[in-house]
Amino acid sequence: MAAGDVLVGDADGVVVPRHRVREVVDAIGGIVEKEEALRQRILAGRSGRTAAAR
């Protein structure tokens, strides 16, 4: 860990080097979008496995 790094508090306690913050934020956005789409398919009555396959 160095000055300017970002500490993200979760169960894993991830440290993000300052020069990679934008990359990590962009990746997280993609993950959140995929999880939300999966959640919507599950709520629409599809099983998790069927929903994940789409």
N, CA, C and O atoms as a Maestro MAE file, in Angstrom:
{
 s_m_m2io_version
 :::
 2.0.0
}

f_m_ct {
 s_m_title
 :::
 protein
 m_atom[216] {
  # First column is atom index #
  i_m_mmod_type
  r_m_x_coord
  r_m_y_coord
  r_m_z_coord
  i_m_residue_number
  s_m_chain_name
  s_m_pdb_residue_name
  s_m_pdb_atom_name
  i_m_atomic_number
  :::
  1 25 0.848 -1.165 0.000 1 A "MET " " N  " 7
  2 3 0.000 0.000 0.000 1 A "MET " " CA " 6
  3 2 0.895 1.229 0.000 1 A "MET " " C  " 6
  4 15 1.912 1.292 0.691 1 A "MET " " O  " 8
  5 25 0.482 2.193 -0.793 2 A "ALA " " N  " 7
  6 3 1.260 3.421 -0.917 2 A "ALA " " CA " 6
  7 2 0.335 4.628 -0.856 2 A "ALA " " C  " 6
  8 15 -0.877 4.498 -1.028 2 A "ALA " " O  " 8
  9 25 0.904 5.789 -0.612 3 A "ALA " " N  " 7
  10 3 0.114 7.027 -0.574 3 A "ALA " " CA " 6
  11 2 -0.660 7.175 -1.876 3 A "ALA " " C  " 6
  12 15 -0.090 7.031 -2.958 3 A "ALA " " O  " 8
  13 25 -1.953 7.463 -1.779 4 A "GLY " " N  " 7
  14 3 -2.789 7.643 -2.954 4 A "GLY " " CA " 6
  15 2 -3.535 6.392 -3.390 4 A "GLY " " C  " 6
  16 15 -4.452 6.481 -4.207 4 A "GLY " " O  " 8
  17 25 -3.163 5.227 -2.865 5 A "ASP " " N  " 7
  18 3 -3.888 3.998 -3.185 5 A "ASP " " CA " 6
  19 2 -5.269 4.059 -2.543 5 A "ASP " " C  " 6
  20 15 -5.491 4.819 -1.600 5 A "ASP " " O  " 8
  21 25 -6.184 3.264 -3.053 6 A "VAL " " N  " 7
  22 3 -7.548 3.232 -2.550 6 A "VAL " " CA " 6
  23 2 -7.756 1.912 -1.824 6 A "VAL " " C  " 6
  24 15 -7.447 0.846 -2.357 6 A "VAL " " O  " 8
  25 25 -8.277 1.987 -0.619 7 A "LEU " " N  " 7
  26 3 -8.596 0.792 0.151 7 A "LEU " " CA " 6
  27 2 -10.097 0.574 0.045 7 A "LEU " " C  " 6
  28 15 -10.886 1.426 0.454 7 A "LEU " " O  " 8
  29 25 -10.494 -0.578 -0.508 8 A "VAL " " N  " 7
  30 3 -11.901 -0.911 -0.679 8 A "VAL " " CA " 6
  31 2 -12.264 -1.905 0.406 8 A "VAL " " C  " 6
  32 15 -11.721 -3.009 0.445 8 A "VAL " " O  " 8
  33 25 -13.176 -1.525 1.285 9 A "GLY " " N  " 7
  34 3 -13.529 -2.385 2.408 9 A "GLY " " CA " 6
  35 2 -14.628 -3.365 2.059 9 A "GLY " " C  " 6
  36 15 -15.791 -2.989 1.915 9 A "GLY " " O  " 8
  37 25 -14.250 -4.624 1.925 10 A "ASP " " N  " 7
  38 3 -15.220 -5.699 1.789 10 A "ASP " " CA " 6
  39 2 -14.649 -6.905 2.513 10 A "ASP " " C  " 6
  40 15 -13.670 -6.772 3.247 10 A "ASP " " O  " 8
  41 25 -15.226 -8.057 2.328 11 A "ALA " " N  " 7
  42 3 -14.769 -9.257 3.032 11 A "ALA " " CA " 6
  43 2 -13.318 -9.598 2.695 11 A "ALA " " C  " 6
  44 15 -12.618 -10.212 3.499 11 A "ALA " " O  " 8
  45 25 -12.867 -9.194 1.495 12 A "ASP " " N  " 7
  46 3 -11.502 -9.496 1.076 12 A "ASP " " CA " 6
  47 2 -10.520 -8.377 1.371 12 A "ASP " " C  " 6
  48 15 -9.310 -8.596 1.306 12 A "ASP " " O  " 8
  49 25 -11.011 -7.167 1.698 13 A "GLY " " N  " 7
  50 3 -10.138 -6.046 1.993 13 A "GLY " " CA " 6
  51 2 -9.179 -5.735 0.864 13 A "GLY " " C  " 6
  52 15 -7.967 -5.855 1.044 13 A "GLY " " O  " 8
  53 25 -9.676 -5.346 -0.277 14 A "VAL " " N  " 7
  54 3 -8.874 -5.140 -1.473 14 A "VAL " " CA " 6
  55 2 -8.202 -3.770 -1.473 14 A "VAL " " C  " 6
  56 15 -8.828 -2.770 -1.121 14 A "VAL " " O  " 8
  57 25 -6.935 -3.723 -1.864 15 A "VAL " " N  " 7
  58 3 -6.219 -2.470 -2.057 15 A "VAL " " CA " 6
  59 2 -6.054 -2.260 -3.557 15 A "VAL " " C  " 6
  60 15 -5.571 -3.143 -4.267 15 A "VAL " " O  " 8
  61 25 -6.458 -1.090 -4.032 16 A "VAL " " N  " 7
  62 3 -6.369 -0.769 -5.458 16 A "VAL " " CA " 6
  63 2 -5.298 0.304 -5.636 16 A "VAL " " C  " 6
  64 15 -5.438 1.408 -5.110 16 A "VAL " " O  " 8
  65 25 -4.236 -0.007 -6.369 17 A "PRO " " N  " 7
  66 3 -3.223 1.011 -6.629 17 A "PRO " " CA " 6
  67 2 -3.841 2.209 -7.357 17 A "PRO " " C  " 6
  68 15 -4.713 2.046 -8.210 17 A "PRO " " O  " 8
  69 25 -3.386 3.387 -7.014 18 A "ARG " " N  " 7
  70 3 -3.956 4.615 -7.554 18 A "ARG " " CA " 6
  71 2 -4.043 4.594 -9.081 18 A "ARG " " C  " 6
  72 15 -5.052 5.030 -9.635 18 A "ARG " " O  " 8
  73 25 -3.035 4.109 -9.762 19 A "HIS " " N  " 7
  74 3 -3.014 4.152 -11.225 19 A "HIS " " CA " 6
  75 2 -3.997 3.172 -11.866 19 A "HIS " " C  " 6
  76 15 -4.178 3.193 -13.084 19 A "HIS " " O  " 8
  77 25 -4.641 2.307 -11.056 20 A "ARG " " N  " 7
  78 3 -5.596 1.333 -11.610 20 A "ARG " " CA " 6
  79 2 -7.043 1.586 -11.164 20 A "ARG " " C  " 6
  80 15 -7.928 0.790 -11.475 20 A "ARG " " O  " 8
  81 25 -7.288 2.675 -10.449 21 A "VAL " " N  " 7
  82 3 -8.632 2.938 -9.917 21 A "VAL " " CA " 6
  83 2 -9.673 2.991 -11.033 21 A "VAL " " C  " 6
  84 15 -10.727 2.367 -10.905 21 A "VAL " " O  " 8
  85 25 -9.415 3.710 -12.115 22 A "ARG " " N  " 7
  86 3 -10.399 3.837 -13.208 22 A "ARG " " CA " 6
  87 2 -10.703 2.467 -13.812 22 A "ARG " " C  " 6
  88 15 -11.861 2.140 -14.072 22 A "ARG " " O  " 8
  89 25 -9.662 1.674 -14.032 23 A "GLU " " N  " 7
  90 3 -9.835 0.329 -14.595 23 A "GLU " " CA " 6
  91 2 -10.717 -0.536 -13.696 23 A "GLU " " C  " 6
  92 15 -11.589 -1.258 -14.179 23 A "GLU " " O  " 8
  93 25 -10.487 -0.457 -12.400 24 A "VAL " " N  " 7
  94 3 -11.261 -1.263 -11.447 24 A "VAL " " CA " 6
  95 2 -12.707 -0.781 -11.387 24 A "VAL " " C  " 6
  96 15 -13.631 -1.595 -11.356 24 A "VAL " " O  " 8
  97 25 -12.908 0.522 -11.371 25 A "VAL " " N  " 7
  98 3 -14.270 1.075 -11.336 25 A "VAL " " CA " 6
  99 2 -15.040 0.659 -12.589 25 A "VAL " " C  " 6
  100 15 -16.214 0.296 -12.503 25 A "VAL " " O  " 8
  101 25 -14.391 0.709 -13.743 26 A "ASP " " N  " 7
  102 3 -15.049 0.293 -14.988 26 A "ASP " " CA " 6
  103 2 -15.420 -1.192 -14.942 26 A "ASP " " C  " 6
  104 15 -16.512 -1.574 -15.365 26 A "ASP " " O  " 8
  105 25 -14.523 -2.019 -14.435 27 A "ALA " " N  " 7
  106 3 -14.792 -3.463 -14.341 27 A "ALA " " CA " 6
  107 2 -15.953 -3.731 -13.395 27 A "ALA " " C  " 6
  108 15 -16.803 -4.577 -13.676 27 A "ALA " " O  " 8
  109 25 -15.993 -3.025 -12.293 28 A "ILE " " N  " 7
  110 3 -17.077 -3.202 -11.328 28 A "ILE " " CA " 6
  111 2 -18.414 -2.829 -11.963 28 A "ILE " " C  " 6
  112 15 -19.420 -3.500 -11.736 28 A "ILE " " O  " 8
  113 25 -18.424 -1.761 -12.756 29 A "GLY " " N  " 7
  114 3 -19.654 -1.357 -13.440 29 A "GLY " " CA " 6
  115 2 -20.188 -2.464 -14.331 29 A "GLY " " C  " 6
  116 15 -21.394 -2.708 -14.359 29 A "GLY " " O  " 8
  117 25 -19.312 -3.135 -15.056 30 A "GLY " " N  " 7
  118 3 -19.727 -4.240 -15.918 30 A "GLY " " CA " 6
  119 2 -20.282 -5.409 -15.127 30 A "GLY " " C  " 6
  120 15 -21.264 -6.036 -15.526 30 A "GLY " " O  " 8
  121 25 -19.645 -5.693 -14.005 31 A "ILE " " N  " 7
  122 3 -20.110 -6.794 -13.146 31 A "ILE " " CA " 6
  123 2 -21.492 -6.471 -12.589 31 A "ILE " " C  " 6
  124 15 -22.376 -7.328 -12.579 31 A "ILE " " O  " 8
  125 25 -21.676 -5.255 -12.134 32 A "VAL " " N  " 7
  126 3 -22.972 -4.847 -11.570 32 A "VAL " " CA " 6
  127 2 -24.068 -4.956 -12.629 32 A "VAL " " C  " 6
  128 15 -25.170 -5.417 -12.332 32 A "VAL " " O  " 8
  129 25 -23.778 -4.537 -13.856 33 A "GLU " " N  " 7
  130 3 -24.780 -4.629 -14.930 33 A "GLU " " CA " 6
  131 2 -25.166 -6.077 -15.200 33 A "GLU " " C  " 6
  132 15 -26.350 -6.380 -15.344 33 A "GLU " " O  " 8
  133 25 -24.192 -6.971 -15.272 34 A "LYS " " N  " 7
  134 3 -24.476 -8.388 -15.520 34 A "LYS " " CA " 6
  135 2 -25.273 -8.998 -14.372 34 A "LYS " " C  " 6
  136 15 -26.207 -9.766 -14.603 34 A "LYS " " O  " 8
  137 25 -24.906 -8.660 -13.137 35 A "GLU " " N  " 7
  138 3 -25.635 -9.200 -11.986 35 A "GLU " " CA " 6
  139 2 -27.071 -8.695 -11.953 35 A "GLU " " C  " 6
  140 15 -27.985 -9.442 -11.602 35 A "GLU " " O  " 8
  141 25 -27.271 -7.442 -12.315 36 A "GLU " " N  " 7
  142 3 -28.631 -6.893 -12.326 36 A "GLU " " CA " 6
  143 2 -29.471 -7.561 -13.410 36 A "GLU " " C  " 6
  144 15 -30.641 -7.866 -13.178 36 A "GLU " " O  " 8
  145 25 -28.895 -7.794 -14.587 37 A "ALA " " N  " 7
  146 3 -29.625 -8.475 -15.658 37 A "ALA " " CA " 6
  147 2 -29.999 -9.889 -15.225 37 A "ALA " " C  " 6
  148 15 -31.115 -10.344 -15.476 37 A "ALA " " O  " 8
  149 25 -29.073 -10.577 -14.579 38 A "LEU " " N  " 7
  150 3 -29.355 -11.925 -14.076 38 A "LEU " " CA " 6
  151 2 -30.452 -11.886 -13.017 38 A "LEU " " C  " 6
  152 15 -31.356 -12.721 -13.019 38 A "LEU " " O  " 8
  153 25 -30.370 -10.927 -12.130 39 A "ARG " " N  " 7
  154 3 -31.391 -10.785 -11.073 39 A "ARG " " CA " 6
  155 2 -32.772 -10.576 -11.685 39 A "ARG " " C  " 6
  156 15 -33.750 -11.165 -11.224 39 A "ARG " " O  " 8
  157 25 -32.857 -9.740 -12.722 40 A "GLN " " N  " 7
  158 3 -34.140 -9.483 -13.366 40 A "GLN " " CA " 6
  159 2 -34.691 -10.748 -14.023 40 A "GLN " " C  " 6
  160 15 -35.894 -11.000 -13.964 40 A "GLN " " O  " 8
  161 25 -33.822 -11.543 -14.646 41 A "ARG " " N  " 7
  162 3 -34.285 -12.795 -15.270 41 A "ARG " " CA " 6
  163 2 -34.766 -13.778 -14.211 41 A "ARG " " C  " 6
  164 15 -35.759 -14.478 -14.411 41 A "ARG " " O  " 8
  165 25 -34.070 -13.830 -13.099 42 A "ILE " " N  " 7
  166 3 -34.497 -14.726 -12.009 42 A "ILE " " CA " 6
  167 2 -35.849 -14.284 -11.471 42 A "ILE " " C  " 6
  168 15 -36.729 -15.115 -11.250 42 A "ILE " " O  " 8
  169 25 -36.022 -12.980 -11.258 43 A "LEU " " N  " 7
  170 3 -37.296 -12.465 -10.755 43 A "LEU " " CA " 6
  171 2 -38.427 -12.690 -11.754 43 A "LEU " " C  " 6
  172 15 -39.595 -12.775 -11.373 43 A "LEU " " O  " 8
  173 25 -38.069 -12.785 -13.037 44 A "ALA " " N  " 7
  174 3 -39.094 -13.045 -14.063 44 A "ALA " " CA " 6
  175 2 -39.504 -14.501 -14.090 44 A "ALA " " C  " 6
  176 15 -40.362 -14.887 -14.883 44 A "ALA " " O  " 8
  177 25 -38.897 -15.326 -13.225 45 A "GLY " " N  " 7
  178 3 -39.340 -16.711 -13.112 45 A "GLY " " CA " 6
  179 2 -38.427 -17.738 -13.738 45 A "GLY " " C  " 6
  180 15 -38.767 -18.921 -13.762 45 A "GLY " " O  " 8
  181 25 -37.293 -17.332 -14.240 46 A "ARG " " N  " 7
  182 3 -36.357 -18.296 -14.798 46 A "ARG " " CA " 6
  183 2 -35.426 -18.780 -13.694 46 A "ARG " " C  " 6
  184 15 -35.115 -18.036 -12.765 46 A "ARG " " O  " 8
  185 25 -34.992 -20.000 -13.797 47 A "SER " " N  " 7
  186 3 -34.047 -20.517 -12.814 47 A "SER " " CA " 6
  187 2 -32.713 -19.803 -12.965 47 A "SER " " C  " 6
  188 15 -32.427 -19.241 -14.022 47 A "SER " " O  " 8
  189 25 -31.907 -19.819 -11.935 48 A "GLY " " N  " 7
  190 3 -30.584 -19.201 -11.979 48 A "GLY " " CA " 6
  191 2 -29.723 -19.770 -13.074 48 A "GLY " " C  " 6
  192 15 -29.044 -19.022 -13.777 48 A "GLY " " O  " 8
  193 25 -29.734 -21.094 -13.241 49 A "ARG " " N  " 7
  194 3 -28.897 -21.725 -14.274 49 A "ARG " " CA " 6
  195 2 -29.386 -21.324 -15.667 49 A "ARG " " C  " 6
  196 15 -28.578 -20.999 -16.537 49 A "ARG " " O  " 8
  197 25 -30.691 -21.345 -15.881 50 A "THR " " N  " 7
  198 3 -31.249 -20.962 -17.173 50 A "THR " " CA " 6
  199 2 -30.978 -19.498 -17.447 50 A "THR " " C  " 6
  200 15 -30.615 -19.136 -18.566 50 A "THR " " O  " 8
  201 25 -31.147 -18.648 -16.443 51 A "ALA " " N  " 7
  202 3 -30.935 -17.221 -16.602 51 A "ALA " " CA " 6
  203 2 -29.471 -16.915 -16.886 51 A "ALA " " C  " 6
  204 15 -29.178 -16.049 -17.710 51 A "ALA " " O  " 8
  205 25 -28.553 -17.599 -16.228 52 A "ALA " " N  " 7
  206 3 -27.129 -17.360 -16.415 52 A "ALA " " CA " 6
  207 2 -26.670 -17.779 -17.793 52 A "ALA " " C  " 6
  208 15 -25.699 -17.232 -18.316 52 A "ALA " " O  " 8
  209 25 -27.345 -18.732 -18.385 53 A "ALA " " N  " 7
  210 3 -26.947 -19.248 -19.698 53 A "ALA " " CA " 6
  211 2 -27.269 -18.257 -20.814 53 A "ALA " " C  " 6
  212 15 -26.762 -18.407 -21.926 53 A "ALA " " O  " 8
  213 25 -28.066 -17.288 -20.557 54 A "ARG " " N  " 7
  214 3 -28.478 -16.328 -21.593 54 A "ARG " " CA " 6
  215 2 -27.591 -15.126 -21.638 54 A "ARG " " C  " 6
  216 15 -27.806 -14.230 -22.454 54 A "ARG " " O  " 8
  :::
 }
 m_bond[215] {
  # First column is bond index #
  i_m_from
  i_m_to
  i_m_order
  :::
  1 1 2 1
  2 2 3 1
  3 3 4 2
  4 3 5 1
  5 5 6 1
  6 6 7 1
  7 7 8 2
  8 7 9 1
  9 9 10 1
  10 10 11 1
  11 11 12 2
  12 11 13 1
  13 13 14 1
  14 14 15 1
  15 15 16 2
  16 15 17 1
  17 17 18 1
  18 18 19 1
  19 19 20 2
  20 19 21 1
  21 21 22 1
  22 22 23 1
  23 23 24 2
  24 23 25 1
  25 25 26 1
  26 26 27 1
  27 27 28 2
  28 27 29 1
  29 29 30 1
  30 30 31 1
  31 31 32 2
  32 31 33 1
  33 33 34 1
  34 34 35 1
  35 35 36 2
  36 35 37 1
  37 37 38 1
  38 38 39 1
  39 39 40 2
  40 39 41 1
  41 41 42 1
  42 42 43 1
  43 43 44 2
  44 43 45 1
  45 45 46 1
  46 46 47 1
  47 47 48 2
  48 47 49 1
  49 49 50 1
  50 50 51 1
  51 51 52 2
  52 51 53 1
  53 53 54 1
  54 54 55 1
  55 55 56 2
  56 55 57 1
  57 57 58 1
  58 58 59 1
  59 59 60 2
  60 59 61 1
  61 61 62 1
  62 62 63 1
  63 63 64 2
  64 63 65 1
  65 65 66 1
  66 66 67 1
  67 67 68 2
  68 67 69 1
  69 69 70 1
  70 70 71 1
  71 71 72 2
  72 71 73 1
  73 73 74 1
  74 74 75 1
  75 75 76 2
  76 75 77 1
  77 77 78 1
  78 78 79 1
  79 79 80 2
  80 79 81 1
  81 81 82 1
  82 82 83 1
  83 83 84 2
  84 83 85 1
  85 85 86 1
  86 86 87 1
  87 87 88 2
  88 87 89 1
  89 89 90 1
  90 90 91 1
  91 91 92 2
  92 91 93 1
  93 93 94 1
  94 94 95 1
  95 95 96 2
  96 95 97 1
  97 97 98 1
  98 98 99 1
  99 99 100 2
  100 99 101 1
  101 101 102 1
  102 102 103 1
  103 103 104 2
  104 103 105 1
  105 105 106 1
  106 106 107 1
  107 107 108 2
  108 107 109 1
  109 109 110 1
  110 110 111 1
  111 111 112 2
  112 111 113 1
  113 113 114 1
  114 114 115 1
  115 115 116 2
  116 115 117 1
  117 117 118 1
  118 118 119 1
  119 119 120 2
  120 119 121 1
  121 121 122 1
  122 122 123 1
  123 123 124 2
  124 123 125 1
  125 125 126 1
  126 126 127 1
  127 127 128 2
  128 127 129 1
  129 129 130 1
  130 130 131 1
  131 131 132 2
  132 131 133 1
  133 133 134 1
  134 134 135 1
  135 135 136 2
  136 135 137 1
  137 137 138 1
  138 138 139 1
  139 139 140 2
  140 139 141 1
  141 141 142 1
  142 142 143 1
  143 143 144 2
  144 143 145 1
  145 145 146 1
  146 146 147 1
  147 147 148 2
  148 147 149 1
  149 149 150 1
  150 150 151 1
  151 151 152 2
  152 151 153 1
  153 153 154 1
  154 154 155 1
  155 155 156 2
  156 155 157 1
  157 157 158 1
  158 158 159 1
  159 159 160 2
  160 159 161 1
  161 161 162 1
  162 162 163 1
  163 163 164 2
  164 163 165 1
  165 165 166 1
  166 166 167 1
  167 167 168 2
  168 167 169 1
  169 169 170 1
  170 170 171 1
  171 171 172 2
  172 171 173 1
  173 173 174 1
  174 174 175 1
  175 175 176 2
  176 175 177 1
  177 177 178 1
  178 178 179 1
  179 179 180 2
  180 179 181 1
  181 181 182 1
  182 182 183 1
  183 183 184 2
  184 183 185 1
  185 185 186 1
  186 186 187 1
  187 187 188 2
  188 187 189 1
  189 189 190 1
  190 190 191 1
  191 191 192 2
  192 191 193 1
  193 193 194 1
  194 194 195 1
  195 195 196 2
  196 195 197 1
  197 197 198 1
  198 198 199 1
  199 199 200 2
  200 199 201 1
  201 201 202 1
  202 202 203 1
  203 203 204 2
  204 203 205 1
  205 205 206 1
  206 206 207 1
  207 207 208 2
  208 207 209 1
  209 209 210 1
  210 210 211 1
  211 211 212 2
  212 211 213 1
  213 213 214 1
  214 214 215 1
  215 215 216 2
  :::
 }
}
